[in-house]
Amino acid sequence: MNESLSRPVIEMRGVSVGAMRAPTLTVLENVDWTVAPGEFWIVAGPPQSGKSDLLMLAAGLMPPQTGCVRWWGAETPEADETTRRRVGLVFEGGQLFNQLTIAENIALPLRYHHNLTADAALAAVKPLLEGMELTPLADVVPPHVAANWRVRAALARALALQPDLLLLDNPLTGLGARHRHWWRRFLDQLGRGHEWLGGRPLTMVLTTDDLSRLADWDHTGRRFAVLRDKQFIPLGSWREVETSADPAVKELLAETEEQVKASSW
């Protein structure tokens, strides 16, 4: 077996996570977490619980306050450019460049990392545009595109370099039912091995603060973790979430039930 395929994709040991906007403020403490190849983790927690900060740390965009973070066995500060290109990130809200068209946004990583011309990069992402139903919006700039489609375009941009690890920060928040269904189906395809990736299964971590929809994932074999009171609590399957004796998890599930009741009125 290829050694890189057997190593954990993400490994955190004794990690304290600082806030992106205030790096000296600790939002999570003593995080121990391993993400194995091919796993799909859903990290849930209320707003301001540190989900985005954890994901930015996992993406190598900021260092831990304490402890170490590794990708495929290499500590993230020492990772070379080739390793960094194996990590794709979808920012909350998409964070597209407003002066570029949707197609140009998606092609930008190819131009930057592979030094392609504009025409060559656009040709390379054409199948991605078609597969993600973005072709009609290819020549439109983001301010003229609905939020549902901007986040989908951000996903396409993150996939342009065909990463081995995909990190998604709260991508389903605010999406309509049709788009949520599309995302669930497409992420399932990525997890099994999408043709864009040559059939290679993709390792994924997705954050969410939509607690009322956690149980929507119970039949998909995902792995779950929750954030609460500066704690990172890895749980495993949805069954393990439901049967957890941890007080923080029980409180979180109680909040989930209240959100479901409220949404039914």
C-alpha positions as CSV (number, residue, x, y, z in Angstrom):
1,M,0.0,0.0,0.0
2,N,1.2,3.5,-0.8
3,E,2.4,4.9,2.6
4,S,0.7,8.3,2.0
5,L,-2.7,6.5,1.6
6,S,-2.4,4.7,4.9
7,R,-1.4,7.8,7.0
8,P,-4.0,10.0,8.7
9,V,-5.0,12.8,6.4
10,I,-5.4,15.2,9.4
11,E,-3.9,14.5,12.8
12,M,-4.2,17.0,15.7
13,R,-2.6,16.3,19.1
14,G,-2.9,18.6,22.1
15,V,-4.1,21.5,19.9
16,S,-5.4,24.7,21.2
17,V,-7.2,26.8,18.6
18,G,-7.2,30.6,18.5
19,A,-9.8,32.8,17.0
20,M,-9.1,34.0,13.5
21,R,-10.0,37.6,14.4
22,A,-8.2,37.6,17.7
23,P,-5.4,35.0,17.6
24,T,-4.6,35.3,21.4
25,L,-8.2,34.3,22.3
26,T,-8.6,30.5,22.7
27,V,-11.8,29.0,21.3
28,L,-10.9,25.3,21.5
29,E,-8.6,23.5,23.9
30,N,-6.7,20.2,23.9
31,V,-8.1,18.9,20.6
32,D,-7.1,15.3,19.7
33,W,-8.5,14.3,16.4
34,T,-7.6,11.9,13.5
35,V,-9.2,12.0,10.1
36,A,-8.4,8.8,8.1
37,P,-8.4,8.6,4.3
38,G,-11.8,8.5,2.8
39,E,-13.7,9.6,5.9
40,F,-16.4,12.3,5.9
41,W,-16.6,14.2,9.1
42,I,-19.4,16.5,10.1
43,V,-18.4,19.0,12.9
44,A,-21.5,20.6,14.5
45,G,-21.8,23.3,17.0
46,P,-23.7,26.5,17.7
47,P,-22.6,29.9,16.2
48,Q,-19.3,31.3,17.6
49,S,-18.3,27.8,18.9
50,G,-15.0,27.8,16.9
51,K,-16.0,25.8,13.8
52,S,-14.5,28.2,11.3
53,D,-11.4,28.6,13.4
54,L,-10.9,24.9,13.6
55,L,-11.3,24.5,9.8
56,M,-8.9,27.4,9.0
57,L,-6.4,25.6,11.3
58,A,-7.0,22.3,9.5
59,A,-6.5,24.1,6.2
60,G,-3.1,25.4,7.3
61,L,-4.2,29.1,7.2
62,M,-3.2,29.7,10.8
63,P,-1.0,27.9,13.4
64,P,-2.2,26.2,16.6
65,Q,-1.6,28.1,19.8
66,T,-0.3,24.8,21.3
67,G,0.1,21.2,20.0
68,C,0.7,20.1,16.4
69,V,-1.3,19.6,13.2
70,R,-0.2,17.2,10.6
71,W,-1.3,16.4,7.0
72,W,-0.3,12.9,5.9
73,G,2.3,12.8,8.6
74,A,4.0,16.2,7.9
75,E,3.5,19.1,10.3
76,T,1.5,21.8,8.4
77,P,4.0,24.7,8.9
78,E,6.6,22.5,7.1
79,A,4.4,21.2,4.3
80,D,5.6,21.9,0.8
81,E,3.6,23.5,-1.9
82,T,2.7,20.1,-3.5
83,T,1.2,19.0,-0.2
84,R,-0.7,22.2,0.3
85,R,-2.3,21.8,-3.2
86,R,-3.8,18.5,-1.9
87,V,-6.1,20.5,0.4
88,G,-9.2,22.2,-1.0
89,L,-11.3,24.7,1.1
90,V,-14.8,26.2,0.7
91,F,-15.1,29.3,2.7
92,E,-18.4,30.2,4.4
93,G,-20.4,32.2,1.9
94,G,-18.1,31.3,-0.9
95,Q,-15.8,34.3,-0.8
96,L,-15.5,34.7,-4.6
97,F,-13.7,37.5,-6.3
98,N,-16.4,40.0,-7.4
99,Q,-14.3,41.3,-10.3
100,L,-14.0,37.9,-11.9
101,T,-16.7,35.9,-13.6
102,I,-17.8,32.6,-12.1
103,A,-15.7,30.7,-14.6
104,E,-12.7,32.8,-13.9
105,N,-13.1,32.3,-10.2
106,I,-13.1,28.5,-10.7
107,A,-10.2,28.6,-13.1
108,L,-8.1,30.8,-10.8
109,P,-6.3,28.0,-8.9
110,L,-5.2,26.5,-12.2
111,R,-3.8,29.7,-13.5
112,Y,-2.0,30.4,-10.2
113,H,-0.6,27.0,-9.4
114,H,-0.1,25.6,-12.9
115,N,0.7,28.8,-14.7
116,L,-1.9,28.2,-17.3
117,T,-3.2,30.9,-19.7
118,A,-6.7,32.2,-19.2
119,D,-8.0,30.3,-22.1
120,A,-6.3,27.0,-21.1
121,A,-7.6,27.3,-17.5
122,L,-11.1,28.0,-18.7
123,A,-11.0,25.1,-21.0
124,A,-9.8,22.8,-18.2
125,V,-12.6,23.7,-15.9
126,K,-15.4,23.4,-18.6
127,P,-16.3,19.8,-17.5
128,L,-16.5,20.9,-13.9
129,L,-18.8,23.8,-14.9
130,E,-21.0,21.4,-16.8
131,G,-21.1,18.8,-14.1
132,M,-22.1,21.3,-11.4
133,E,-24.7,23.0,-13.5
134,L,-22.8,26.3,-13.6
135,T,-22.4,26.7,-17.3
136,P,-25.2,29.2,-17.7
137,L,-23.5,31.4,-15.1
138,A,-20.0,31.0,-16.4
139,D,-19.7,34.6,-17.7
140,V,-21.6,36.3,-14.9
141,V,-19.9,38.1,-12.0
142,P,-20.7,37.0,-8.4
143,P,-22.7,40.1,-7.4
144,H,-25.3,39.1,-10.1
145,V,-25.5,35.5,-8.9
146,A,-27.8,34.2,-6.2
147,A,-26.1,33.0,-3.0
148,N,-27.0,29.4,-3.6
149,W,-25.0,29.4,-6.8
150,R,-22.1,31.4,-5.4
151,V,-21.4,28.7,-2.8
152,R,-21.6,26.0,-5.5
153,A,-19.1,28.0,-7.5
154,A,-16.8,28.1,-4.5
155,L,-17.1,24.3,-4.3
156,A,-16.1,24.1,-7.9
157,R,-13.1,26.3,-7.3
158,A,-12.0,24.2,-4.4
159,L,-12.2,21.1,-6.6
160,A,-10.3,22.6,-9.6
161,L,-6.9,21.3,-8.4
162,Q,-8.5,17.8,-7.7
163,P,-7.6,17.8,-4.0
164,D,-7.3,14.7,-1.7
165,L,-8.9,16.6,1.3
166,L,-11.9,18.9,1.0
167,L,-12.8,21.2,3.9
168,L,-16.2,22.9,3.8
169,D,-17.2,25.7,6.2
170,N,-20.9,25.8,6.8
171,P,-21.8,25.3,3.1
172,L,-25.5,24.3,3.5
173,T,-26.6,27.2,5.7
174,G,-29.3,29.3,4.0
175,L,-29.6,27.0,1.0
176,G,-33.0,26.1,-0.4
177,A,-34.3,22.5,-0.4
178,R,-33.3,21.9,-4.0
179,H,-29.8,23.1,-3.5
180,R,-29.4,21.1,-0.2
181,H,-30.5,18.0,-2.0
182,W,-28.0,18.7,-4.8
183,W,-25.2,19.1,-2.2
184,R,-25.9,16.0,-0.4
185,R,-26.0,14.0,-3.6
186,F,-22.8,15.6,-5.0
187,L,-20.9,15.1,-1.7
188,D,-22.0,11.5,-1.7
189,Q,-20.5,11.1,-5.2
190,L,-17.3,12.8,-4.0
191,G,-17.0,10.4,-1.1
192,R,-17.5,7.4,-3.3
193,G,-15.2,8.6,-6.0
194,H,-16.4,11.2,-8.5
195,E,-15.3,11.1,-12.2
196,W,-13.7,14.5,-11.9
197,L,-11.3,13.0,-9.4
198,G,-10.7,9.9,-11.5
199,G,-12.9,7.8,-9.3
200,R,-10.7,8.5,-6.2
201,P,-12.7,8.8,-3.0
202,L,-12.3,12.2,-1.4
203,T,-11.7,12.8,2.3
204,M,-14.0,15.5,3.6
205,V,-14.7,17.6,6.7
206,L,-17.9,19.8,6.8
207,T,-19.0,22.1,9.5
208,T,-22.6,23.1,10.3
209,D,-24.5,25.2,12.8
210,D,-27.8,24.0,11.5
211,L,-28.4,21.6,14.4
212,S,-32.0,20.8,13.5
213,R,-30.7,18.9,10.4
214,L,-28.1,16.8,12.0
215,A,-30.2,13.7,11.9
216,D,-30.6,14.1,8.2
217,W,-27.2,12.5,7.9
218,D,-28.0,9.4,10.1
219,H,-28.3,7.0,7.2
220,T,-25.1,8.0,5.4
221,G,-22.3,6.5,7.5
222,R,-20.8,9.8,8.3
223,R,-18.6,10.5,11.4
224,F,-19.7,13.3,13.7
225,A,-18.0,15.6,16.2
226,V,-19.5,18.4,18.2
227,L,-18.0,21.6,19.7
228,R,-19.2,22.9,23.1
229,D,-17.6,25.1,25.7
230,K,-14.2,25.0,24.1
231,Q,-14.3,21.2,23.8
232,F,-13.9,19.2,20.6
233,I,-15.9,16.0,21.1
234,P,-15.4,13.3,18.4
235,L,-18.3,10.9,18.5
236,G,-18.2,8.6,15.4
237,S,-21.5,7.4,13.9
238,W,-24.9,9.0,14.3
239,R,-25.8,6.1,16.6
240,E,-22.8,7.0,18.8
241,V,-24.1,10.6,18.8
242,E,-27.6,9.5,20.0
243,T,-26.2,7.2,22.7
244,S,-23.5,9.4,24.0
245,A,-23.5,10.0,27.8
246,D,-21.5,13.2,27.5
247,P,-23.5,16.1,29.0
248,A,-22.4,18.5,26.3
249,V,-23.7,16.1,23.6
250,K,-27.0,15.6,25.4
251,E,-27.4,19.4,25.7
252,L,-26.7,19.8,22.0
253,L,-29.2,17.2,21.0
254,A,-31.8,18.8,23.3
255,E,-31.2,22.1,21.4
256,T,-31.6,20.1,18.2
257,E,-35.0,18.8,19.2
258,E,-36.1,22.3,20.2
259,Q,-35.0,23.6,16.7
260,V,-37.0,20.8,15.0
261,K,-40.1,21.7,17.0
262,A,-39.7,25.4,16.3
263,S,-39.3,24.8,12.6
264,S,-42.5,22.7,12.5
265,W,-44.7,25.6,13.6
